[in-house]
Amino acid sequence: MLAMVGGKAAGLGELVRAGERVPDGFCLTVDALAAGDIPERELLEAYRRLGGGRVAVRSSATAEDLPGASFAGQQDTFLNVDGEGPLVNAVRDCWKSLYSERAVAYRATAGIEDAAMAVVVQRMVDPVVAGVLFTANPITGCRTEMVVDAAPGLGTAIVDGTVVPDHYVLAHHSPATARNGWLDAHQLDQLREAGARLQRHFGAPQDIEWAIDADGVLWLLQSRPVTTLFPLPPDTGETRLYLEFGHIQGMLRPCTPMGVSLLKTGAAMWFHAHGVRDALRDPLPRLTPIGGRLYFDLTDFVRSKFLRKRLRTSLEVYGPRVRAAVERAMDDPRFTPRRGVPFRLGNTIRVTAKLTPSLLGGLVSSLARPDAARARAYRAVAEIRHRTTPPPEPATALTRLTWVAEESHGVVMGNGMLGLLGPLTAGIVSGTAPSALLDGIASPEELDVVLGGMPFNVTTEMDLALWRLAVNAAGHRELFLGLSPDELTAKYRAGELPDIGMAGFLAQYGMRAAAEIDVGMPRWEEDPTPLWATIANYLRVDAPEQAPDRRFRQAAAKAEAMIEELARRTRRTRPVRGRVAVFLMRRSRRLTGLREIGKFAWLPALQLSRRQLLLAGEELVARGLLTRADDVMFLDLQEAISAARDGTDYRDLVATRRAEHERELRRPTVPGALLSDGTDVETLAPAGPAEDGVLTGMAGAAGRATGRARVILDPADAHIEPGEILVAPTTDPGWTPLFLTTAGLVTETGSPVAHGPTVAREYGIPAVICVRGATREIKTGQLITIDGGAGTVRIDEPADHSAAASGRNP
């Protein structure tokens, strides 16, 4: 009856049906209030049957108390309503709160287009103590703990946040122990038992409002799903530790099931080609999608006596919070070290024996002749692209899907990638080794300058090519700034825009997109809307010194000058080590830019796979097995093949997965380290000292910048003014076109070797990464100062001044 009585009333009715003690009451349905006219006669008759007296009038919207949105406090509740006239007024005001500014904004944020309101009227309980019970810890996510907050009198003060309640943490299966407070051990056990019953009944963790009256009777006032918990990892019967690694690729959004499936397919082909046995069964058994995010099961590595000490160094790239979280887990007795290693030594020996000769040979030859090595790498990319060919037309859905599963990654994941490993490794070595060789002679900031304006990076070249489109569009500035990106896309498809070179750009880079490692994500060739938004941003650059190509050339000139300076400095102090470091720095200017080329070589296989998947999806739609072509992205490869071969109807499964995916898209934060009981390990860390107005993260790219913040959650259709500082959850190559006009970068996640800070260093802009809650703490328009060397962000003015200062709404 959810559509008739709303979430709260439906939940209360279910509590009654389950035999729980709930205050008597009745509900005015959605239909009764649909016209906004209160059915006074029926309302007052029901009130008299209830016995009159004091009642609570409570909202019950159809979008309220649902698994995806709680609507806690978004609509109004009226307590101690006494008398017929006040009741009618309270019901009317409660109904009107559906359309309050905060409720409308909440629905928009939750992706809910519309909702209707019912109203619950219940007899008031006079509590001695009341509060809230969560059957899972809402702060840490732990599913084996319950949390109780309690205060004297009505529990509304707890919900409103106007009192400091007693706080209790209860183990699911252990009796409570007494301590001074508003609740004794018996009452806590009552609450724990009630929570356990309701969680079993509803099949999910619950947020329960309760009250205990003067007679010691426990009343349940509400039970709704806890909407903020991150999904649980698979149940393996033991405690395990998972590490989120999507943010290393600049991807925090959930990956589609087909995206995960194709990642494993490509890995299977690579392992099989390089001598790993059993690779086709599950090539990445430790890759575990949780909430659609990509997690690595780190448990066996943490438990390995041989590997756990070495983990500390390798975790540097994950940032200080995740590294500290994993180090805390190492002290947990559940992860006591054991003998052995978590992989087959035979497979490791075979892969090492096969790759080492070509890797070492490629490394040496690349350092000796970098230009020739770079040319070989480009030829390898072209060869991979040329040899990755889809099945000939016409083709059935089964043929297309079989090609994706068995052939799409065969070239790039076979020997095709070997031609890239030498130059890639040489670029990494030449870019990172000087920091060790020049320790104590050159600062990290100076070494970052050496990496500025790095040539031969396919992502940088793409961004500058997009800038050239903006230069071409400058003669039609009013047109490109006067239309929205969506309108520009429509006109481009209709052939109604001036030719600025977009077709050529898409021919070369149309396979790219934000979160491009997920085959479920549309490519720019399908939807160039983000590109029009970026071109509009570039057209707002009116200061010549802010032109991206000029900034890039300046960064390159500073890099060359810094190498000369370090060469002079080292001749006096460390002549031998200095010569080696300078040699490597000069080589890095010719090789390190290739760091993106491996992924770039992989993208054509993803692009062609996506095309074939969508064509197969169209056939499955025609056969009534899917609703729309891109539904195929919410199946894995074997499920899609089953649909094509056996006629399996997956529409219900797809609808469920798509709804879960869209719900996860709205999740603002993702645990970096997660236990199998749902605990976000980072939340267990004690809070460190913080300076007022300063957010601390991790150094990403050296330098300082002061500017207005621009908080952007999605690069599609993003608007950023020249000189603003970009504040984002994360970044990947799909974000980097925004870097060309920004003064600096702040991200909530990341790694010094991830795309965002690396490209920031190459562009010569400062970057601070791993700033927890940055997109919430910082408001668009606020003046902020970032220090990329210290890893700090200073908020120079409060949020309420930022709008006036910037001329924009924060």
C-alpha positions in Angstrom: 0.0 0.0 0.0 3.0 2.3 -0.3 1.6 4.3 -3.1 -1.6 4.9 -1.1 -0.3 5.6 2.4 3.4 6.5 2.0 6.5 5.0 3.4 6.1 5.9 7.1 2.5 4.6 7.4 3.4 1.4 5.4 6.3 0.8 7.8 4.1 1.3 10.9 1.5 -1.0 9.5 4.2 -3.7 8.9 5.4 -3.2 12.5 1.8 -3.8 13.8 1.5 -6.9 11.5 4.8 -8.2 13.0 3.3 -8.0 16.5 5.3 -5.0 17.7 3.9 -2.4 20.1 3.0 0.7 18.1 0.8 3.6 19.3 -2.8 3.5 17.9 -3.6 5.7 15.0 -4.9 6.1 11.5 -3.8 7.4 8.1 -5.2 9.9 5.7 -4.3 8.4 2.3 -2.7 10.1 -0.7 -6.1 10.2 -2.5 -7.8 11.8 0.5 -5.3 14.7 0.3 -4.6 14.8 -3.4 -6.6 18.0 -4.1 -5.1 19.7 -1.0 -8.6 19.9 0.6 -8.7 18.2 4.1 -11.6 15.8 4.4 -12.5 17.3 7.8 -15.6 15.2 8.5 -13.8 11.9 8.1 -10.7 13.1 9.8 -12.6 14.2 12.9 -14.7 11.0 13.0 -11.5 9.0 13.0 -10.0 11.3 15.7 -13.1 10.7 17.9 -12.9 6.9 17.4 -9.3 7.2 18.5 -10.5 8.7 21.7 -9.5 12.3 21.1 -6.8 13.9 23.2 -3.2 14.5 22.3 -1.9 13.1 19.1 1.1 13.3 16.8 0.6 14.4 13.2 3.3 12.9 11.0 4.2 13.1 7.3 4.1 9.9 5.2 5.3 10.7 1.7 5.4 8.0 -1.0 9.1 8.6 -1.4 9.8 8.5 2.3 11.5 5.8 4.4 12.6 3.9 1.3 15.9 2.0 0.8 17.3 4.7 -1.3 16.1 7.8 0.6 15.0 8.3 4.2 13.7 11.9 3.9 14.7 12.2 7.6 13.4 15.6 8.8 12.6 16.8 5.3 8.8 17.1 6.0 7.1 18.3 9.1 5.8 16.5 12.2 3.5 18.1 14.8 3.5 16.7 18.4 1.0 17.2 21.2 -1.8 18.3 18.9 -4.9 18.6 21.1 -8.4 19.3 19.8 -10.3 19.2 16.5 -9.4 22.6 15.2 -5.7 22.3 15.9 -5.8 18.8 14.3 -7.2 20.0 11.0 -4.6 22.8 10.9 -1.7 20.4 11.7 -2.8 18.0 9.0 -3.0 20.9 6.5 0.5 22.2 7.5 2.0 18.7 7.4 0.6 18.1 3.9 2.0 21.5 2.7 5.5 20.5 3.9 5.7 18.1 0.9 6.3 21.3 -1.1 8.8 23.0 1.2 12.0 24.2 -0.3 14.1 21.7 1.6 11.9 18.7 0.7 11.9 19.7 -3.0 15.7 20.1 -2.9 16.1 16.7 -1.2 14.0 15.0 -3.8 16.0 16.6 -6.6 19.3 15.4 -5.0 17.9 11.9 -4.5 16.8 11.7 -8.1 13.1 11.6 -7.2 11.0 13.5 -9.7 7.7 13.5 -7.8 6.1 12.4 -4.6 2.7 12.4 -2.9 1.8 12.9 0.7 -0.3 10.9 3.2 -0.6 11.9 6.8 -0.4 9.6 9.9 -2.2 10.6 13.1 -1.1 8.6 16.2 -1.9 8.8 19.9 0.9 10.5 21.8 3.2 8.5 24.1 4.5 10.2 27.2 8.1 8.9 27.3 10.5 9.0 30.2 13.3 8.3 27.7 13.3 8.1 24.0 15.7 7.9 21.1 17.0 6.2 18.0 18.3 2.7 17.4 20.4 1.8 14.4 20.8 -2.0 13.9 24.1 -1.3 12.1 26.7 1.3 13.0 25.9 4.3 10.8 29.3 5.9 11.2 31.6 2.9 10.7 29.2 0.8 8.6 29.9 -2.2 10.9 26.9 -4.7 10.6 27.8 -6.5 13.9 27.2 -3.5 16.0 24.0 -1.6 17.0 24.0 2.0 18.1 21.5 3.6 20.5 21.2 7.3 21.2 18.9 8.1 24.2 17.7 11.3 25.9 15.0 12.1 28.5 11.5 13.1 27.2 10.6 13.2 23.5 13.2 11.8 21.1 12.7 14.8 18.7 15.6 16.6 20.3 17.9 13.8 19.3 16.6 13.8 15.7 16.8 17.6 15.6 20.4 17.6 16.9 19.6 20.0 19.8 20.8 17.8 22.7 23.9 15.6 23.4 22.4 12.2 23.9 23.7 9.2 25.8 25.5 7.0 23.2 25.6 3.2 23.4 27.3 0.8 21.1 25.9 -2.8 21.4 27.3 -6.0 20.0 24.6 -7.9 18.1 24.9 -11.2 20.0 26.2 -10.0 23.4 24.1 -8.8 26.4 24.5 -5.1 27.3 26.4 -4.1 30.3 25.0 -1.4 32.7 26.6 2.0 33.1 25.4 5.3 34.3 23.0 6.9 31.8 19.3 7.1 30.9 19.1 3.4 30.0 19.8 0.3 32.2 21.1 -3.0 30.9 17.6 -4.5 30.8 16.3 -1.7 28.6 19.4 -1.9 26.3 18.8 -5.6 25.9 15.1 -4.9 25.0 16.2 -2.5 22.3 18.9 -4.9 21.0 16.4 -7.7 20.8 13.8 -5.5 19.1 16.4 -4.3 16.6 17.4 -7.9 15.8 13.7 -8.8 15.3 13.1 -5.9 13.0 16.3 -6.4 11.0 15.3 -10.1 10.4 11.7 -9.1 9.5 12.6 -6.4 7.0 15.8 -8.2 5.7 18.0 -5.1 6.0 19.5 -2.8 8.7 16.9 -0.5 10.3 16.8 3.0 11.7 14.2 2.7 14.5 12.6 5.5 16.6 11.5 4.3 20.1 10.1 5.5 23.4 9.9 4.0 26.9 7.0 5.3 29.0 6.7 5.7 32.8 5.6 2.0 33.1 8.7 0.8 31.4 6.8 -0.1 28.2 8.9 0.0 25.0 7.0 1.6 22.1 8.2 1.6 18.5 7.4 4.8 16.6 9.1 4.1 13.2 11.3 1.7 11.4 12.9 2.4 8.1 16.0 1.2 6.1 19.3 2.7 6.9 20.0 4.4 3.6 23.6 5.5 3.9 25.4 2.2 4.5 27.8 1.1 1.8 26.9 -2.3 0.4 28.5 -5.4 2.1 31.2 -7.4 0.4 30.3 -11.1 -0.5 29.9 -13.3 2.6 32.9 -15.7 2.7 32.4 -16.8 6.3 35.5 -15.0 7.6 36.7 -11.4 8.1 38.4 -10.1 5.0 40.0 -6.7 4.0 39.2 -5.0 0.7 41.1 -2.1 -0.8 39.3 0.2 -3.3 41.5 0.9 -6.3 39.2 2.5 -8.8 40.3 5.9 -7.6 43.9 5.2 -8.8 42.3 5.3 -12.3 40.3 8.4 -11.2 37.1 6.5 -11.0 34.8 6.6 -8.0 31.5 6.1 -9.9 30.2 2.5 -9.9 31.3 0.3 -12.7 28.6 -1.5 -14.7 28.4 -5.3 -14.5 29.5 -5.5 -18.2 32.4 -3.2 -17.3 33.7 -5.6 -14.6 33.1 -8.6 -16.8 35.2 -7.1 -19.7 38.0 -6.1 -17.3 38.2 -9.8 -16.3 37.9 -10.9 -19.9 40.9 -8.8 -20.9 42.9 -9.9 -17.9 42.2 -13.5 -18.8 43.6 -13.0 -22.3 46.7 -11.3 -20.9 47.4 -14.0 -18.3 46.7 -16.8 -20.7 49.1 -15.3 -23.3 51.8 -15.0 -20.7 51.7 -18.6 -19.4 49.4 -18.3 -16.4 47.4 -21.5 -15.9 43.7 -21.5 -15.1 43.5 -17.8 -16.2 40.3 -18.2 -18.1 38.3 -19.5 -15.1 38.7 -16.3 -13.1 41.8 -14.3 -13.9 41.2 -11.7 -11.2 39.7 -13.7 -8.3 40.6 -10.9 -5.9 38.9 -8.2 -8.0 35.6 -7.8 -6.1 32.9 -5.4 -7.2 31.2 -3.9 -4.1 28.6 -1.3 -4.6 29.8 -1.3 -8.2 33.2 -0.1 -7.2 36.4 -2.0 -7.9 37.9 -3.5 -4.7 41.0 -5.7 -4.3 40.8 -8.5 -1.7 44.0 -7.7 0.3 43.4 -10.3 3.0 45.9 -12.9 2.0 48.6 -10.3 1.4 48.1 -8.8 4.8 48.3 -12.2 6.4 51.4 -13.2 4.6 54.6 -12.9 6.8 56.7 -12.5 3.6 54.6 -9.7 2.0 53.0 -7.7 4.8 56.0 -5.6 5.6 56.5 -4.8 1.9 52.9 -3.7 1.7 53.6 -0.5 3.6 55.8 0.8 0.8 53.5 -0.2 -2.0 50.5 1.5 -0.2 52.2 4.9 -0.5 50.3 5.5 -3.8 47.0 5.2 -2.0 47.5 8.2 0.2 48.0 8.6 4.0 44.4 7.7 5.1 44.1 4.4 3.2 47.7 3.4 4.1 47.0 4.1 7.8 43.8 2.2 7.6 45.5 -0.9 6.3 48.3 -0.6 8.8 45.7 -0.6 11.6 44.2 -3.7 10.1 47.6 -5.3 10.3 47.4 -5.0 14.1 44.0 -6.7 14.2 44.3 -10.3 15.5 41.9 -11.4 12.8 44.8 -10.7 10.3 47.5 -12.6 12.2 50.4 -13.3 9.7 50.9 -16.8 8.3 53.5 -18.5 6.2 53.4 -18.6 2.5 52.5 -16.2 -0.3 49.0 -15.6 -1.8 49.8 -16.6 -5.4 51.2 -19.6 -7.3 55.0 -19.4 -7.6 54.9 -21.4 -10.8 52.8 -18.8 -12.5 55.0 -16.0 -11.2 58.2 -17.7 -12.5 56.6 -18.4 -15.9 55.4 -14.8 -16.4 58.7 -13.4 -15.1 60.8 -15.6 -17.4 58.6 -14.6 -20.4 58.6 -10.9 -19.8 62.0 -10.1 -18.3 64.1 -10.4 -21.4 62.0 -8.2 -23.5 61.4 -5.8 -20.6 65.1 -5.4 -19.8 66.0 -5.2 -23.5 63.3 -2.6 -24.1 64.4 -0.6 -21.1 68.1 -0.4 -22.1 67.4 0.3 -25.8 64.8 3.0 -24.8 67.2 4.8 -22.6 69.9 4.5 -25.3 67.7 5.7 -28.2 64.6 7.3 -26.7 63.3 8.8 -30.0 63.4 5.4 -31.8 61.8 3.8 -28.7 59.0 6.3 -28.8 58.5 5.7 -32.5 58.3 1.9 -31.8 55.6 2.6 -29.2 53.5 4.6 -31.6 53.8 1.9 -34.2 52.7 -0.7 -31.7 49.6 1.4 -30.9 48.8 1.8 -34.6 49.3 -2.0 -35.1 47.0 -2.9 -32.2 44.3 -0.5 -33.5 44.6 -1.9 -37.1 44.5 -5.6 -36.0 41.6 -5.3 -33.6 38.7 -5.9 -36.1 35.1 -6.6 -35.3 33.2 -9.5 -36.8 32.1 -8.9 -40.5 28.6 -7.7 -41.1 25.9 -8.9 -41.1 26.4 -10.5 -37.6 24.0 -11.9 -35.1 23.9 -10.9 -31.4 25.5 -14.2 -30.5 28.3 -13.7 -33.0 29.0 -10.2 -31.7 29.0 -11.2 -28.1 31.3 -14.2 -28.8 33.7 -11.9 -30.5 33.7 -9.6 -27.5 34.3 -12.5 -25.1 36.9 -14.3 -27.1 38.7 -12.0 -29.6 38.1 -8.3 -28.7 41.2 -8.1 -26.4 43.3 -10.7 -28.1 45.7 -8.3 -29.8 46.2 -5.7 -27.1 46.4 -8.3 -24.3 48.6 -10.7 -26.2 52.0 -9.7 -27.6 50.7 -6.4 -28.8 51.4 -4.7 -25.5 54.9 -6.1 -25.3 56.2 -3.4 -27.7 55.1 -0.8 -25.2 56.5 -2.2 -22.0 60.2 -1.1 -22.6 59.5 2.5 -23.4 56.9 2.7 -20.6 59.3 1.3 -18.1 62.1 3.5 -19.2 59.8 6.5 -18.8 58.8 5.5 -15.3 62.4 4.9 -14.3 63.7 8.1 -15.8 60.9 10.1 -14.2 61.2 8.7 -10.7 64.8 7.7 -10.1 66.2 11.3 -10.0 64.3 11.9 -6.7 66.4 9.2 -5.0 69.6 10.2 -6.7 69.2 13.9 -5.7 67.9 13.4 -2.2 69.1 16.3 -0.1 70.1 18.3 -3.2 66.8 18.9 -5.0 63.5 19.5 -3.3 60.3 17.7 -4.3 59.0 21.0 -5.7 62.0 21.4 -7.9 61.7 17.8 -9.2 58.1 18.5 -9.9 59.1 21.4 -12.1 61.3 19.0 -14.1 58.1 17.1 -15.0 56.2 20.2 -16.2 55.2 20.7 -19.8 56.0 17.0 -20.5 55.8 16.3 -24.2 54.6 13.1 -26.0 51.7 12.5 -23.6 48.6 11.3 -25.5 46.3 12.9 -22.9 48.1 16.2 -22.9 48.1 16.2 -26.7 44.3 15.5 -26.7 43.7 18.4 -24.3 45.8 20.8 -26.5 44.0 19.5 -29.6 40.7 20.4 -27.9 42.2 23.9 -27.2 42.9 24.3 -30.9 39.2 23.6 -31.6 38.3 26.4 -29.2 40.7 28.7 -31.2 38.9 27.7 -34.3 35.6 28.5 -32.6 36.7 31.9 -31.5 35.2 33.6 -34.6 31.8 32.2 -33.5 32.2 32.9 -29.8 28.6 34.2 -29.3 27.2 31.1 -30.8 29.2 28.6 -28.8 28.7 30.5 -25.5 25.0 31.3 -26.2 23.9 27.7 -26.5 24.0 25.0 -23.8 26.3 21.9 -24.4 23.2 19.8 -25.1 22.0 22.3 -27.7 25.4 22.4 -29.3 25.4 18.6 -29.5 22.0 18.6 -31.2 23.1 21.2 -33.8 26.4 19.3 -34.4 24.5 16.1 -35.2 22.2 18.1 -37.5 25.2 19.6 -39.3 24.2 23.1 -38.2 27.5 24.2 -36.6 30.5 25.9 -38.2 33.2 23.3 -38.9 35.9 23.8 -36.2 37.4 20.4 -36.6 35.3 18.3 -34.2 34.9 15.4 -36.6 38.7 15.0 -36.9 39.1 15.3 -33.1 36.5 12.6 -32.6 38.1 10.3 -35.2 41.2 10.4 -33.1 39.9 10.7 -29.5 36.2 9.7 -29.7 37.0 6.5 -27.9 37.7 8.4 -24.7 35.3 9.5 -21.9 35.2 10.1 -18.2 35.5 6.7 -16.4 36.6 5.2 -19.7 37.8 1.9 -18.3 34.1 1.0 -17.9 32.8 -0.2 -21.3 29.3 0.7 -20.0 30.2 4.4 -20.2 29.3 6.3 -23.4 32.3 7.4 -25.4 32.7 11.0 -26.7 31.9 9.7 -30.2 28.4 8.9 -29.0 27.9 12.0 -26.9 30.3 14.9 -27.4 28.4 17.1 -24.9 31.3 17.3 -22.4 33.6 18.5 -25.2 31.3 21.5 -26.0 31.2 22.4 -22.3 35.0 22.4 -22.3 35.3 24.5 -25.5 32.9 27.0 -23.9 35.2 27.2 -20.9 38.2 27.8 -23.1 36.4 30.5 -25.0 36.1 32.4 -21.7 39.9 32.7 -21.5 40.6 36.4 -22.4 44.0 36.8 -20.8 46.8 35.8 -23.3 49.0 34.5 -20.4 46.1 32.1 -19.5 46.1 30.4 -22.9 46.7 26.7 -22.3 49.2 26.2 -25.1 51.2 29.2 -23.8 51.1 27.8 -20.2 52.2 24.5 -21.4 55.2 25.9 -23.3 56.1 28.0 -20.2 56.0 24.9 -18.0 58.3 23.1 -20.5 60.7 26.0 -20.5 60.8 26.0 -16.7 61.5 22.3 -16.8 64.5 22.7 -19.1 65.8 25.6 -17.0 65.5 23.5 -13.8 67.4 20.6 -15.3 70.3 23.1 -16.2 70.2 24.5 -12.7 70.3 21.0 -11.1 73.1 20.0 -13.4 75.2 23.0 -12.2 74.4 22.3 -8.6 75.3 18.6 -8.7 78.7 19.2 -10.5 80.0 20.6 -7.2 78.4 18.2 -4.7 77.7 14.8 -6.3 79.3 14.7 -9.7 78.8 11.0 -10.5 75.3 10.7 -9.1 74.4 14.1 -10.5 75.4 13.1 -14.0 73.3 10.0 -13.8 70.3 12.0 -12.5 70.6 14.7 -15.2 70.9 12.0 -17.9 67.7 10.4 -16.6 65.9 13.8 -16.3 66.8 14.6 -19.9 65.6 11.1 -20.9 62.4 11.6 -19.0 61.6 14.6 -21.1 61.6 12.3 -24.1 60.0 9.2 -22.5 58.0 9.8 -19.4 55.1 11.3 -21.4 54.5 7.8 -22.7 53.0 6.8 -19.4 49.5 7.1 -20.8 50.1 5.2 -24.0 49.5 1.7 -22.5 45.9 2.6 -21.5 45.5 4.5 -24.8 46.4 1.4 -26.7 43.7 -0.5 -24.8 40.9 1.9 -25.6 40.2 0.8 -29.2 39.4 -2.7 -27.9 37.0 -1.1 -25.4 35.5 1.1 -28.1 34.9 -1.7 -30.6 33.6 -3.9 -27.8 31.1 -1.3 -26.8 29.8 -0.9 -30.4 29.3 -4.6 -30.7 27.6 -4.9 -27.3 25.1 -2.1 -28.2 24.4 -3.7 -31.6 23.8 -7.0 -29.8 21.6 -5.2 -27.3 19.4 -3.8 -30.2 18.8 -7.4 -31.4 17.9 -8.5 -27.8 15.4 -5.6 -27.6 13.8 -6.7 -30.8 13.5 -10.2 -29.4 11.8 -8.9 -26.3 14.6 -10.0 -24.0 15.8 -6.4 -23.0 14.0 -3.1 -22.8 16.7 -0.9 -24.4 20.0 -1.5 -26.1 22.2 -0.3 -23.3 20.5 -2.7 -20.9 23.2 -5.1 -22.1 25.7 -3.2 -19.9 23.8 -4.4 -16.8 24.6 -8.0 -17.6 27.9 -9.7 -17.6 29.2 -11.3 -20.8 28.0 -14.8 -20.0 24.5 -13.6 -19.1 24.4 -11.6 -22.4 25.5 -14.7 -24.3 22.8 -16.8 -22.5 20.2 -14.3 -23.6 21.4 -14.4 -27.2 21.8 -18.2 -27.4 19.0 -19.4 -25.1 16.5 -16.6 -25.2 16.8 -15.9 -21.4 14.7 -12.9 -20.4 16.8 -10.6 -18.2 14.6 -7.5 -18.1 13.7 -7.9 -14.4 17.3 -8.4 -13.4 18.5 -5.5 -15.5 15.8 -3.2 -13.9 17.1 -4.2 -10.4 20.7 -3.7 -11.3 20.1 -0.4 -13.1 18.2 1.0 -10.1 21.1 -0.1 -7.8 23.6 1.5 -10.1 21.7 4.8 -10.2 21.4 4.8 -6.5 25.1 4.2 -6.1 25.8 7.1 -8.6 24.5 9.4 -5.9 26.7 8.1 -3.2 29.0 11.0 -2.2 31.9 9.0 -0.6 33.3 5.5 -0.9 35.3 3.6 1.7 39.0 3.3 0.7 39.5 0.2 3.0 36.6 -2.0 3.9 36.1 -5.0 6.1 33.7 -7.8 5.2 31.4 -6.8 8.1 30.9 -3.5 6.4 33.3 -1.5 8.6 34.9 1.5 6.8 38.4 1.1 8.3 39.2 4.8 7.9 36.5 5.8 10.3 38.2 3.9 13.2 41.2 6.3 13.1 41.4 8.9 15.8 40.8 12.5 14.6 44.1 14.4 14.4 44.6 18.0 15.3 43.3 20.4 12.7 44.0 24.1 12.2 40.9 26.2 11.7 40.0 26.8 8.1 42.7 24.4 6.8 41.9 21.0 5.2 44.8 18.6 5.1 45.4 16.1 2.3 48.4 14.9 0.4 50.9 16.7 -1.9 49.9 16.0 -5.5 51.8 18.7 -7.5 54.0 21.4 -6.1 53.1 25.1 -6.1 50.7 27.5 -4.5 47.6 29.1 -5.9 44.8 31.3 -4.6 41.5 31.5 -6.4 37.8 31.0 -6.2 36.8 27.4 -5.8 34.7 25.6 -8.4 33.2 22.4 -7.0 32.4 20.0 -9.8 31.1 16.5 -9.2 30.9 15.4 -12.9 32.9 16.7 -15.8 30.0 16.4 -18.2 28.5 19.9 -18.9 30.9 21.4 -16.3 31.6 25.1 -16.3 34.8 26.6 -14.9 36.1 30.1 -15.2 39.7 30.7 -16.0 41.8 31.0 -12.8 39.3 29.1 -10.6 40.5 26.2 -8.5 38.8 22.9 -9.4 37.5 20.9 -6.5 36.4 17.4 -7.4 35.9 13.9 -5.9 38.5 12.5 -8.3 39.8 12.9 -11.8 40.7 10.8 -14.8 41.6 11.6 -18.4 38.0 12.7 -19.1 38.5 15.5 -16.6 41.9 16.8 -17.8 40.5 19.2 -20.5 39.3 21.3 -17.5 42.9 21.5 -16.2 44.0 23.8 -19.0 42.2 26.8 -17.6 42.2 26.0 -13.9 44.6 27.6 -11.4 44.9 24.4 -9.3 43.3 21.1 -8.3 41.8 19.6 -5.1 40.5 16.1 -5.0 39.0 13.9 -2.3 40.9 10.8 -3.4 43.8 10.0 -5.6 47.5 9.0 -5.7 50.6 10.9 -6.7 50.9 8.6 -9.7 47.2 8.8 -10.7 46.1 10.8 -13.7 45.0 14.0 -12.0 48.1 15.0 -10.1 50.4 13.7 -12.8 48.7 15.8 -15.5 48.6 18.8 -13.0 52.4 18.5 -12.7 52.8 18.4 -16.4 50.6 21.5 -16.8 52.5 23.3 -14.0 49.5 23.8 -11.7 49.4 22.9 -8.0 47.4 19.9 -6.8 46.3 18.7 -3.4 44.8 15.2 -3.2 43.2 12.9 -0.7 41.3 15.8 1.1 38.5 14.1 2.9 35.1 15.7 2.3 36.6 18.5 0.1 33.5 18.8 -2.1 31.3 19.2 1.0 33.6 21.5 3.1 34.5 23.8 0.2 31.7 25.8 -1.5 31.8 27.1 -5.1 32.9 30.7 -5.0 34.9 30.6 -1.8 38.4 32.0 -1.9 40.8 29.3 -1.1 44.6 28.9 -1.1 46.2 25.6 -2.0 49.7 24.5 -1.3 50.5 21.5 -3.4 53.8 20.8 -1.7 52.4 20.8 1.8 49.2 19.1 0.8 46.9 21.8 2.5 43.9 23.8 1.5 43.2 27.0 3.4 39.6 28.4 3.2 40.2 32.1 3.2 36.7 33.2 3.7 33.5 31.7 5.2 30.9 30.3 2.8 28.3 33.1 3.4 30.8 35.6 2.0 31.8 33.6 -1.1 28.7 34.2 -3.1 28.9 38.0 -2.8 32.6 38.0 -3.5 32.3 35.8 -6.6 29.0 37.0 -7.9 27.7 33.5 -7.9 25.4 31.3 -5.8 27.6 29.0 -3.7 
